[in-house]
């Protein structure tokens, strides 16, 4: 069986040599070019939520308490993932602004795919969003209380 050697330079650590065995007709499965088996598709939903408020020139941002909520509206009775409401509270945050924004992030993982209501209650950075969330990862952003999903 032919082999291929790939060398990668690590910062200050010298060279790391990776030897990958290649099948005669295939490529290197490690890098997606061969006959490797792809990973199974996701069966649950992950929702990454971002909200922000203007820093108004402040040298640091403060926020809290922040309430994050994911409430199921319509989810199948059976399947993988959580099908009940998830309520998380962050007591207090103190952090540096990014430009003129104070940005907050939270992640809900292992939810059952379906229709969910996402709510963040964080003073000026609050908002509510309802949408269908299929298996995989979706991003919810709030800007002035208006929700966008990608």
Chimera marker file (.cmm) of the C-alpha trace (Angstrom):
<marker_set name="trace">
<marker id="1" x="0.000" y="0.000" z="0.000" r="1" g="1" b="0" radius="0.5"/>
<marker id="2" x="1.559" y="3.348" z="-1.005" r="1" g="1" b="0" radius="0.5"/>
<marker id="3" x="2.070" y="5.997" z="1.661" r="1" g="1" b="0" radius="0.5"/>
<marker id="4" x="2.252" y="9.766" z="1.565" r="1" g="1" b="0" radius="0.5"/>
<marker id="5" x="4.107" y="11.929" z="4.068" r="1" g="1" b="0" radius="0.5"/>
<marker id="6" x="2.736" y="15.364" z="4.941" r="1" g="1" b="0" radius="0.5"/>
<marker id="7" x="4.839" y="17.774" z="7.032" r="1" g="1" b="0" radius="0.5"/>
<marker id="8" x="3.353" y="20.719" z="8.909" r="1" g="1" b="0" radius="0.5"/>
<marker id="9" x="5.402" y="23.362" z="10.730" r="1" g="1" b="0" radius="0.5"/>
<marker id="10" x="4.232" y="24.145" z="14.257" r="1" g="1" b="0" radius="0.5"/>
<marker id="11" x="5.126" y="27.482" z="15.852" r="1" g="1" b="0" radius="0.5"/>
<marker id="12" x="8.419" y="27.048" z="17.638" r="1" g="1" b="0" radius="0.5"/>
<marker id="13" x="8.004" y="23.311" z="17.945" r="1" g="1" b="0" radius="0.5"/>
<marker id="14" x="9.746" y="22.061" z="14.822" r="1" g="1" b="0" radius="0.5"/>
<marker id="15" x="8.054" y="19.902" z="12.263" r="1" g="1" b="0" radius="0.5"/>
<marker id="16" x="5.331" y="17.373" z="12.852" r="1" g="1" b="0" radius="0.5"/>
<marker id="17" x="5.293" y="14.557" z="10.354" r="1" g="1" b="0" radius="0.5"/>
<marker id="18" x="2.024" y="12.881" z="9.618" r="1" g="1" b="0" radius="0.5"/>
<marker id="19" x="2.101" y="9.676" z="7.594" r="1" g="1" b="0" radius="0.5"/>
<marker id="20" x="-1.203" y="8.764" z="6.029" r="1" g="1" b="0" radius="0.5"/>
<marker id="21" x="-1.692" y="5.475" z="4.239" r="1" g="1" b="0" radius="0.5"/>
<marker id="22" x="-3.519" y="5.910" z="0.957" r="1" g="1" b="0" radius="0.5"/>
<marker id="23" x="-5.460" y="3.234" z="-0.840" r="1" g="1" b="0" radius="0.5"/>
<marker id="24" x="-4.267" y="2.643" z="-4.396" r="1" g="1" b="0" radius="0.5"/>
<marker id="25" x="-7.409" y="4.117" z="-5.962" r="1" g="1" b="0" radius="0.5"/>
<marker id="26" x="-8.432" y="6.496" z="-3.174" r="1" g="1" b="0" radius="0.5"/>
<marker id="27" x="-7.236" y="9.724" z="-1.663" r="1" g="1" b="0" radius="0.5"/>
<marker id="28" x="-6.572" y="10.676" z="1.933" r="1" g="1" b="0" radius="0.5"/>
<marker id="29" x="-9.751" y="10.241" z="4.004" r="1" g="1" b="0" radius="0.5"/>
<marker id="30" x="-8.275" y="12.410" z="6.764" r="1" g="1" b="0" radius="0.5"/>
<marker id="31" x="-8.558" y="15.451" z="4.499" r="1" g="1" b="0" radius="0.5"/>
<marker id="32" x="-11.843" y="14.550" z="2.801" r="1" g="1" b="0" radius="0.5"/>
<marker id="33" x="-10.352" y="13.261" z="-0.429" r="1" g="1" b="0" radius="0.5"/>
<marker id="34" x="-10.796" y="9.544" z="-0.033" r="1" g="1" b="0" radius="0.5"/>
<marker id="35" x="-13.123" y="6.726" z="0.573" r="1" g="1" b="0" radius="0.5"/>
<marker id="36" x="-13.631" y="7.488" z="4.278" r="1" g="1" b="0" radius="0.5"/>
<marker id="37" x="-17.102" y="7.278" z="5.728" r="1" g="1" b="0" radius="0.5"/>
<marker id="38" x="-18.683" y="10.701" z="6.268" r="1" g="1" b="0" radius="0.5"/>
<marker id="39" x="-19.956" y="11.478" z="9.744" r="1" g="1" b="0" radius="0.5"/>
<marker id="40" x="-23.652" y="10.856" z="10.346" r="1" g="1" b="0" radius="0.5"/>
<marker id="41" x="-25.920" y="13.889" z="9.961" r="1" g="1" b="0" radius="0.5"/>
<marker id="42" x="-26.909" y="15.694" z="13.170" r="1" g="1" b="0" radius="0.5"/>
<marker id="43" x="-30.118" y="14.566" z="14.873" r="1" g="1" b="0" radius="0.5"/>
<marker id="44" x="-30.469" y="17.466" z="17.314" r="1" g="1" b="0" radius="0.5"/>
<marker id="45" x="-30.544" y="21.255" z="17.047" r="1" g="1" b="0" radius="0.5"/>
<marker id="46" x="-27.945" y="23.682" z="18.358" r="1" g="1" b="0" radius="0.5"/>
<marker id="47" x="-28.912" y="27.358" z="18.547" r="1" g="1" b="0" radius="0.5"/>
<marker id="48" x="-26.228" y="29.999" z="19.003" r="1" g="1" b="0" radius="0.5"/>
<marker id="49" x="-27.733" y="33.298" z="20.225" r="1" g="1" b="0" radius="0.5"/>
<marker id="50" x="-26.035" y="36.695" z="19.998" r="1" g="1" b="0" radius="0.5"/>
<marker id="51" x="-27.372" y="40.030" z="21.228" r="1" g="1" b="0" radius="0.5"/>
<marker id="52" x="-25.733" y="43.403" z="21.766" r="1" g="1" b="0" radius="0.5"/>
<marker id="53" x="-26.167" y="46.922" z="23.032" r="1" g="1" b="0" radius="0.5"/>
<marker id="54" x="-24.238" y="50.118" z="22.312" r="1" g="1" b="0" radius="0.5"/>
<marker id="55" x="-21.215" y="50.701" z="24.530" r="1" g="1" b="0" radius="0.5"/>
<marker id="56" x="-21.732" y="54.488" z="24.315" r="1" g="1" b="0" radius="0.5"/>
<marker id="57" x="-17.976" y="54.992" z="24.671" r="1" g="1" b="0" radius="0.5"/>
<marker id="58" x="-17.742" y="53.125" z="27.986" r="1" g="1" b="0" radius="0.5"/>
<marker id="59" x="-14.345" y="51.485" z="28.652" r="1" g="1" b="0" radius="0.5"/>
<marker id="60" x="-16.097" y="48.300" z="29.824" r="1" g="1" b="0" radius="0.5"/>
<marker id="61" x="-19.492" y="46.690" z="29.468" r="1" g="1" b="0" radius="0.5"/>
<marker id="62" x="-21.643" y="45.445" z="32.324" r="1" g="1" b="0" radius="0.5"/>
<marker id="63" x="-24.772" y="43.333" z="32.021" r="1" g="1" b="0" radius="0.5"/>
<marker id="64" x="-26.839" y="41.200" z="34.306" r="1" g="1" b="0" radius="0.5"/>
<marker id="65" x="-28.815" y="39.370" z="35.173" r="1" g="1" b="0" radius="0.5"/>
<marker id="66" x="-29.304" y="37.962" z="31.676" r="1" g="1" b="0" radius="0.5"/>
<marker id="67" x="-32.098" y="35.465" z="31.080" r="1" g="1" b="0" radius="0.5"/>
<marker id="68" x="-31.830" y="33.100" z="28.116" r="1" g="1" b="0" radius="0.5"/>
<marker id="69" x="-34.849" y="30.943" z="27.257" r="1" g="1" b="0" radius="0.5"/>
<marker id="70" x="-35.601" y="28.349" z="24.592" r="1" g="1" b="0" radius="0.5"/>
<marker id="71" x="-39.242" y="27.215" z="24.688" r="1" g="1" b="0" radius="0.5"/>
<marker id="72" x="-40.610" y="24.483" z="22.401" r="1" g="1" b="0" radius="0.5"/>
<marker id="73" x="-43.714" y="25.515" z="20.451" r="1" g="1" b="0" radius="0.5"/>
<marker id="74" x="-44.139" y="22.524" z="18.150" r="1" g="1" b="0" radius="0.5"/>
<marker id="75" x="-41.757" y="19.586" z="18.413" r="1" g="1" b="0" radius="0.5"/>
<marker id="76" x="-42.363" y="15.941" z="17.563" r="1" g="1" b="0" radius="0.5"/>
<marker id="77" x="-43.341" y="13.751" z="20.526" r="1" g="1" b="0" radius="0.5"/>
<marker id="78" x="-40.435" y="11.370" z="19.849" r="1" g="1" b="0" radius="0.5"/>
<marker id="79" x="-36.877" y="11.916" z="18.736" r="1" g="1" b="0" radius="0.5"/>
<marker id="80" x="-33.435" y="12.895" z="19.906" r="1" g="1" b="0" radius="0.5"/>
<marker id="81" x="-32.815" y="15.955" z="22.016" r="1" g="1" b="0" radius="0.5"/>
<marker id="82" x="-34.523" y="17.976" z="24.721" r="1" g="1" b="0" radius="0.5"/>
<marker id="83" x="-38.177" y="18.808" z="24.049" r="1" g="1" b="0" radius="0.5"/>
<marker id="84" x="-38.790" y="20.888" z="27.180" r="1" g="1" b="0" radius="0.5"/>
<marker id="85" x="-38.054" y="24.537" z="27.938" r="1" g="1" b="0" radius="0.5"/>
<marker id="86" x="-34.476" y="25.482" z="28.788" r="1" g="1" b="0" radius="0.5"/>
<marker id="87" x="-33.987" y="28.501" z="31.069" r="1" g="1" b="0" radius="0.5"/>
<marker id="88" x="-30.489" y="29.776" z="31.802" r="1" g="1" b="0" radius="0.5"/>
<marker id="89" x="-29.579" y="32.841" z="33.875" r="1" g="1" b="0" radius="0.5"/>
<marker id="90" x="-26.213" y="34.589" z="33.879" r="1" g="1" b="0" radius="0.5"/>
<marker id="91" x="-25.954" y="36.636" z="37.066" r="1" g="1" b="0" radius="0.5"/>
<marker id="92" x="-23.514" y="39.351" z="36.005" r="1" g="1" b="0" radius="0.5"/>
<marker id="93" x="-20.972" y="40.035" z="33.279" r="1" g="1" b="0" radius="0.5"/>
<marker id="94" x="-18.223" y="42.615" z="33.044" r="1" g="1" b="0" radius="0.5"/>
<marker id="95" x="-16.319" y="42.639" z="29.743" r="1" g="1" b="0" radius="0.5"/>
<marker id="96" x="-14.617" y="44.826" z="27.163" r="1" g="1" b="0" radius="0.5"/>
<marker id="97" x="-16.621" y="46.264" z="24.256" r="1" g="1" b="0" radius="0.5"/>
<marker id="98" x="-15.943" y="45.255" z="20.667" r="1" g="1" b="0" radius="0.5"/>
<marker id="99" x="-15.773" y="48.579" z="18.882" r="1" g="1" b="0" radius="0.5"/>
<marker id="100" x="-18.923" y="50.461" z="19.832" r="1" g="1" b="0" radius="0.5"/>
<marker id="101" x="-20.832" y="47.307" z="20.874" r="1" g="1" b="0" radius="0.5"/>
<marker id="102" x="-21.217" y="45.220" z="23.995" r="1" g="1" b="0" radius="0.5"/>
<marker id="103" x="-21.972" y="41.714" z="22.711" r="1" g="1" b="0" radius="0.5"/>
<marker id="104" x="-23.451" y="38.767" z="24.621" r="1" g="1" b="0" radius="0.5"/>
<marker id="105" x="-23.587" y="35.157" z="23.422" r="1" g="1" b="0" radius="0.5"/>
<marker id="106" x="-25.252" y="31.966" z="24.598" r="1" g="1" b="0" radius="0.5"/>
<marker id="107" x="-25.676" y="28.486" z="23.154" r="1" g="1" b="0" radius="0.5"/>
<marker id="108" x="-28.525" y="25.997" z="23.459" r="1" g="1" b="0" radius="0.5"/>
<marker id="109" x="-27.481" y="22.498" z="22.406" r="1" g="1" b="0" radius="0.5"/>
<marker id="110" x="-29.108" y="19.085" z="22.033" r="1" g="1" b="0" radius="0.5"/>
<marker id="111" x="-32.605" y="20.448" z="21.401" r="1" g="1" b="0" radius="0.5"/>
<marker id="112" x="-35.157" y="18.387" z="19.518" r="1" g="1" b="0" radius="0.5"/>
<marker id="113" x="-35.697" y="19.808" z="16.019" r="1" g="1" b="0" radius="0.5"/>
<marker id="114" x="-38.965" y="21.723" z="15.650" r="1" g="1" b="0" radius="0.5"/>
<marker id="115" x="-40.449" y="25.179" z="16.225" r="1" g="1" b="0" radius="0.5"/>
<marker id="116" x="-38.923" y="27.072" z="19.169" r="1" g="1" b="0" radius="0.5"/>
<marker id="117" x="-39.274" y="30.507" z="20.772" r="1" g="1" b="0" radius="0.5"/>
<marker id="118" x="-35.908" y="32.021" z="21.728" r="1" g="1" b="0" radius="0.5"/>
<marker id="119" x="-35.978" y="34.829" z="24.291" r="1" g="1" b="0" radius="0.5"/>
<marker id="120" x="-33.212" y="36.932" z="25.771" r="1" g="1" b="0" radius="0.5"/>
<marker id="121" x="-33.955" y="39.394" z="28.561" r="1" g="1" b="0" radius="0.5"/>
<marker id="122" x="-30.934" y="41.636" z="29.071" r="1" g="1" b="0" radius="0.5"/>
<marker id="123" x="-32.150" y="45.226" z="29.353" r="1" g="1" b="0" radius="0.5"/>
<marker id="124" x="-31.421" y="47.032" z="26.066" r="1" g="1" b="0" radius="0.5"/>
<marker id="125" x="-30.249" y="43.778" z="24.469" r="1" g="1" b="0" radius="0.5"/>
<marker id="126" x="-33.577" y="41.928" z="24.812" r="1" g="1" b="0" radius="0.5"/>
<marker id="127" x="-35.586" y="40.182" z="22.108" r="1" g="1" b="0" radius="0.5"/>
<marker id="128" x="-37.903" y="37.330" z="21.145" r="1" g="1" b="0" radius="0.5"/>
<marker id="129" x="-37.734" y="35.148" z="18.062" r="1" g="1" b="0" radius="0.5"/>
<marker id="130" x="-39.850" y="32.217" z="16.862" r="1" g="1" b="0" radius="0.5"/>
<marker id="131" x="-38.709" y="29.891" z="14.099" r="1" g="1" b="0" radius="0.5"/>
<marker id="132" x="-38.423" y="26.331" z="12.876" r="1" g="1" b="0" radius="0.5"/>
<marker id="133" x="-35.022" y="24.910" z="13.780" r="1" g="1" b="0" radius="0.5"/>
<marker id="134" x="-34.015" y="21.753" z="11.885" r="1" g="1" b="0" radius="0.5"/>
<marker id="135" x="-31.260" y="19.405" z="13.010" r="1" g="1" b="0" radius="0.5"/>
<marker id="136" x="-27.865" y="21.087" z="12.867" r="1" g="1" b="0" radius="0.5"/>
<marker id="137" x="-26.675" y="24.511" z="13.988" r="1" g="1" b="0" radius="0.5"/>
<marker id="138" x="-28.530" y="27.794" z="13.519" r="1" g="1" b="0" radius="0.5"/>
<marker id="139" x="-27.501" y="31.297" z="14.537" r="1" g="1" b="0" radius="0.5"/>
<marker id="140" x="-29.977" y="33.767" z="16.036" r="1" g="1" b="0" radius="0.5"/>
<marker id="141" x="-28.981" y="37.398" z="16.276" r="1" g="1" b="0" radius="0.5"/>
<marker id="142" x="-30.838" y="40.235" z="18.009" r="1" g="1" b="0" radius="0.5"/>
<marker id="143" x="-30.227" y="43.840" z="17.030" r="1" g="1" b="0" radius="0.5"/>
<marker id="144" x="-32.469" y="46.368" z="18.760" r="1" g="1" b="0" radius="0.5"/>
<marker id="145" x="-34.881" y="43.568" z="19.629" r="1" g="1" b="0" radius="0.5"/>
<marker id="146" x="-35.224" y="42.471" z="15.980" r="1" g="1" b="0" radius="0.5"/>
<marker id="147" x="-34.287" y="38.874" z="15.305" r="1" g="1" b="0" radius="0.5"/>
<marker id="148" x="-32.416" y="37.447" z="12.329" r="1" g="1" b="0" radius="0.5"/>
<marker id="149" x="-31.673" y="33.763" z="11.724" r="1" g="1" b="0" radius="0.5"/>
<marker id="150" x="-28.989" y="32.190" z="9.603" r="1" g="1" b="0" radius="0.5"/>
<link id1="1" id2="2" r="1" g="1" b="0" radius="0.2"/>
<link id1="2" id2="3" r="1" g="1" b="0" radius="0.2"/>
<link id1="3" id2="4" r="1" g="1" b="0" radius="0.2"/>
<link id1="4" id2="5" r="1" g="1" b="0" radius="0.2"/>
<link id1="5" id2="6" r="1" g="1" b="0" radius="0.2"/>
<link id1="6" id2="7" r="1" g="1" b="0" radius="0.2"/>
<link id1="7" id2="8" r="1" g="1" b="0" radius="0.2"/>
<link id1="8" id2="9" r="1" g="1" b="0" radius="0.2"/>
<link id1="9" id2="10" r="1" g="1" b="0" radius="0.2"/>
<link id1="10" id2="11" r="1" g="1" b="0" radius="0.2"/>
<link id1="11" id2="12" r="1" g="1" b="0" radius="0.2"/>
<link id1="12" id2="13" r="1" g="1" b="0" radius="0.2"/>
<link id1="13" id2="14" r="1" g="1" b="0" radius="0.2"/>
<link id1="14" id2="15" r="1" g="1" b="0" radius="0.2"/>
<link id1="15" id2="16" r="1" g="1" b="0" radius="0.2"/>
<link id1="16" id2="17" r="1" g="1" b="0" radius="0.2"/>
<link id1="17" id2="18" r="1" g="1" b="0" radius="0.2"/>
<link id1="18" id2="19" r="1" g="1" b="0" radius="0.2"/>
<link id1="19" id2="20" r="1" g="1" b="0" radius="0.2"/>
<link id1="20" id2="21" r="1" g="1" b="0" radius="0.2"/>
<link id1="21" id2="22" r="1" g="1" b="0" radius="0.2"/>
<link id1="22" id2="23" r="1" g="1" b="0" radius="0.2"/>
<link id1="23" id2="24" r="1" g="1" b="0" radius="0.2"/>
<link id1="24" id2="25" r="1" g="1" b="0" radius="0.2"/>
<link id1="25" id2="26" r="1" g="1" b="0" radius="0.2"/>
<link id1="26" id2="27" r="1" g="1" b="0" radius="0.2"/>
<link id1="27" id2="28" r="1" g="1" b="0" radius="0.2"/>
<link id1="28" id2="29" r="1" g="1" b="0" radius="0.2"/>
<link id1="29" id2="30" r="1" g="1" b="0" radius="0.2"/>
<link id1="30" id2="31" r="1" g="1" b="0" radius="0.2"/>
<link id1="31" id2="32" r="1" g="1" b="0" radius="0.2"/>
<link id1="32" id2="33" r="1" g="1" b="0" radius="0.2"/>
<link id1="33" id2="34" r="1" g="1" b="0" radius="0.2"/>
<link id1="34" id2="35" r="1" g="1" b="0" radius="0.2"/>
<link id1="35" id2="36" r="1" g="1" b="0" radius="0.2"/>
<link id1="36" id2="37" r="1" g="1" b="0" radius="0.2"/>
<link id1="37" id2="38" r="1" g="1" b="0" radius="0.2"/>
<link id1="38" id2="39" r="1" g="1" b="0" radius="0.2"/>
<link id1="39" id2="40" r="1" g="1" b="0" radius="0.2"/>
<link id1="40" id2="41" r="1" g="1" b="0" radius="0.2"/>
<link id1="41" id2="42" r="1" g="1" b="0" radius="0.2"/>
<link id1="42" id2="43" r="1" g="1" b="0" radius="0.2"/>
<link id1="43" id2="44" r="1" g="1" b="0" radius="0.2"/>
<link id1="44" id2="45" r="1" g="1" b="0" radius="0.2"/>
<link id1="45" id2="46" r="1" g="1" b="0" radius="0.2"/>
<link id1="46" id2="47" r="1" g="1" b="0" radius="0.2"/>
<link id1="47" id2="48" r="1" g="1" b="0" radius="0.2"/>
<link id1="48" id2="49" r="1" g="1" b="0" radius="0.2"/>
<link id1="49" id2="50" r="1" g="1" b="0" radius="0.2"/>
<link id1="50" id2="51" r="1" g="1" b="0" radius="0.2"/>
<link id1="51" id2="52" r="1" g="1" b="0" radius="0.2"/>
<link id1="52" id2="53" r="1" g="1" b="0" radius="0.2"/>
<link id1="53" id2="54" r="1" g="1" b="0" radius="0.2"/>
<link id1="54" id2="55" r="1" g="1" b="0" radius="0.2"/>
<link id1="55" id2="56" r="1" g="1" b="0" radius="0.2"/>
<link id1="56" id2="57" r="1" g="1" b="0" radius="0.2"/>
<link id1="57" id2="58" r="1" g="1" b="0" radius="0.2"/>
<link id1="58" id2="59" r="1" g="1" b="0" radius="0.2"/>
<link id1="59" id2="60" r="1" g="1" b="0" radius="0.2"/>
<link id1="60" id2="61" r="1" g="1" b="0" radius="0.2"/>
<link id1="61" id2="62" r="1" g="1" b="0" radius="0.2"/>
<link id1="62" id2="63" r="1" g="1" b="0" radius="0.2"/>
<link id1="63" id2="64" r="1" g="1" b="0" radius="0.2"/>
<link id1="64" id2="65" r="1" g="1" b="0" radius="0.2"/>
<link id1="65" id2="66" r="1" g="1" b="0" radius="0.2"/>
<link id1="66" id2="67" r="1" g="1" b="0" radius="0.2"/>
<link id1="67" id2="68" r="1" g="1" b="0" radius="0.2"/>
<link id1="68" id2="69" r="1" g="1" b="0" radius="0.2"/>
<link id1="69" id2="70" r="1" g="1" b="0" radius="0.2"/>
<link id1="70" id2="71" r="1" g="1" b="0" radius="0.2"/>
<link id1="71" id2="72" r="1" g="1" b="0" radius="0.2"/>
<link id1="72" id2="73" r="1" g="1" b="0" radius="0.2"/>
<link id1="73" id2="74" r="1" g="1" b="0" radius="0.2"/>
<link id1="74" id2="75" r="1" g="1" b="0" radius="0.2"/>
<link id1="75" id2="76" r="1" g="1" b="0" radius="0.2"/>
<link id1="76" id2="77" r="1" g="1" b="0" radius="0.2"/>
<link id1="77" id2="78" r="1" g="1" b="0" radius="0.2"/>
<link id1="78" id2="79" r="1" g="1" b="0" radius="0.2"/>
<link id1="79" id2="80" r="1" g="1" b="0" radius="0.2"/>
<link id1="80" id2="81" r="1" g="1" b="0" radius="0.2"/>
<link id1="81" id2="82" r="1" g="1" b="0" radius="0.2"/>
<link id1="82" id2="83" r="1" g="1" b="0" radius="0.2"/>
<link id1="83" id2="84" r="1" g="1" b="0" radius="0.2"/>
<link id1="84" id2="85" r="1" g="1" b="0" radius="0.2"/>
<link id1="85" id2="86" r="1" g="1" b="0" radius="0.2"/>
<link id1="86" id2="87" r="1" g="1" b="0" radius="0.2"/>
<link id1="87" id2="88" r="1" g="1" b="0" radius="0.2"/>
<link id1="88" id2="89" r="1" g="1" b="0" radius="0.2"/>
<link id1="89" id2="90" r="1" g="1" b="0" radius="0.2"/>
<link id1="90" id2="91" r="1" g="1" b="0" radius="0.2"/>
<link id1="91" id2="92" r="1" g="1" b="0" radius="0.2"/>
<link id1="92" id2="93" r="1" g="1" b="0" radius="0.2"/>
<link id1="93" id2="94" r="1" g="1" b="0" radius="0.2"/>
<link id1="94" id2="95" r="1" g="1" b="0" radius="0.2"/>
<link id1="95" id2="96" r="1" g="1" b="0" radius="0.2"/>
<link id1="96" id2="97" r="1" g="1" b="0" radius="0.2"/>
<link id1="97" id2="98" r="1" g="1" b="0" radius="0.2"/>
<link id1="98" id2="99" r="1" g="1" b="0" radius="0.2"/>
<link id1="99" id2="100" r="1" g="1" b="0" radius="0.2"/>
<link id1="100" id2="101" r="1" g="1" b="0" radius="0.2"/>
<link id1="101" id2="102" r="1" g="1" b="0" radius="0.2"/>
<link id1="102" id2="103" r="1" g="1" b="0" radius="0.2"/>
<link id1="103" id2="104" r="1" g="1" b="0" radius="0.2"/>
<link id1="104" id2="105" r="1" g="1" b="0" radius="0.2"/>
<link id1="105" id2="106" r="1" g="1" b="0" radius="0.2"/>
<link id1="106" id2="107" r="1" g="1" b="0" radius="0.2"/>
<link id1="107" id2="108" r="1" g="1" b="0" radius="0.2"/>
<link id1="108" id2="109" r="1" g="1" b="0" radius="0.2"/>
<link id1="109" id2="110" r="1" g="1" b="0" radius="0.2"/>
<link id1="110" id2="111" r="1" g="1" b="0" radius="0.2"/>
<link id1="111" id2="112" r="1" g="1" b="0" radius="0.2"/>
<link id1="112" id2="113" r="1" g="1" b="0" radius="0.2"/>
<link id1="113" id2="114" r="1" g="1" b="0" radius="0.2"/>
<link id1="114" id2="115" r="1" g="1" b="0" radius="0.2"/>
<link id1="115" id2="116" r="1" g="1" b="0" radius="0.2"/>
<link id1="116" id2="117" r="1" g="1" b="0" radius="0.2"/>
<link id1="117" id2="118" r="1" g="1" b="0" radius="0.2"/>
<link id1="118" id2="119" r="1" g="1" b="0" radius="0.2"/>
<link id1="119" id2="120" r="1" g="1" b="0" radius="0.2"/>
<link id1="120" id2="121" r="1" g="1" b="0" radius="0.2"/>
<link id1="121" id2="122" r="1" g="1" b="0" radius="0.2"/>
<link id1="122" id2="123" r="1" g="1" b="0" radius="0.2"/>
<link id1="123" id2="124" r="1" g="1" b="0" radius="0.2"/>
<link id1="124" id2="125" r="1" g="1" b="0" radius="0.2"/>
<link id1="125" id2="126" r="1" g="1" b="0" radius="0.2"/>
<link id1="126" id2="127" r="1" g="1" b="0" radius="0.2"/>
<link id1="127" id2="128" r="1" g="1" b="0" radius="0.2"/>
<link id1="128" id2="129" r="1" g="1" b="0" radius="0.2"/>
<link id1="129" id2="130" r="1" g="1" b="0" radius="0.2"/>
<link id1="130" id2="131" r="1" g="1" b="0" radius="0.2"/>
<link id1="131" id2="132" r="1" g="1" b="0" radius="0.2"/>
<link id1="132" id2="133" r="1" g="1" b="0" radius="0.2"/>
<link id1="133" id2="134" r="1" g="1" b="0" radius="0.2"/>
<link id1="134" id2="135" r="1" g="1" b="0" radius="0.2"/>
<link id1="135" id2="136" r="1" g="1" b="0" radius="0.2"/>
<link id1="136" id2="137" r="1" g="1" b="0" radius="0.2"/>
<link id1="137" id2="138" r="1" g="1" b="0" radius="0.2"/>
<link id1="138" id2="139" r="1" g="1" b="0" radius="0.2"/>
<link id1="139" id2="140" r="1" g="1" b="0" radius="0.2"/>
<link id1="140" id2="141" r="1" g="1" b="0" radius="0.2"/>
<link id1="141" id2="142" r="1" g="1" b="0" radius="0.2"/>
<link id1="142" id2="143" r="1" g="1" b="0" radius="0.2"/>
<link id1="143" id2="144" r="1" g="1" b="0" radius="0.2"/>
<link id1="144" id2="145" r="1" g="1" b="0" radius="0.2"/>
<link id1="145" id2="146" r="1" g="1" b="0" radius="0.2"/>
<link id1="146" id2="147" r="1" g="1" b="0" radius="0.2"/>
<link id1="147" id2="148" r="1" g="1" b="0" radius="0.2"/>
<link id1="148" id2="149" r="1" g="1" b="0" radius="0.2"/>
<link id1="149" id2="150" r="1" g="1" b="0" radius="0.2"/>
</marker_set>
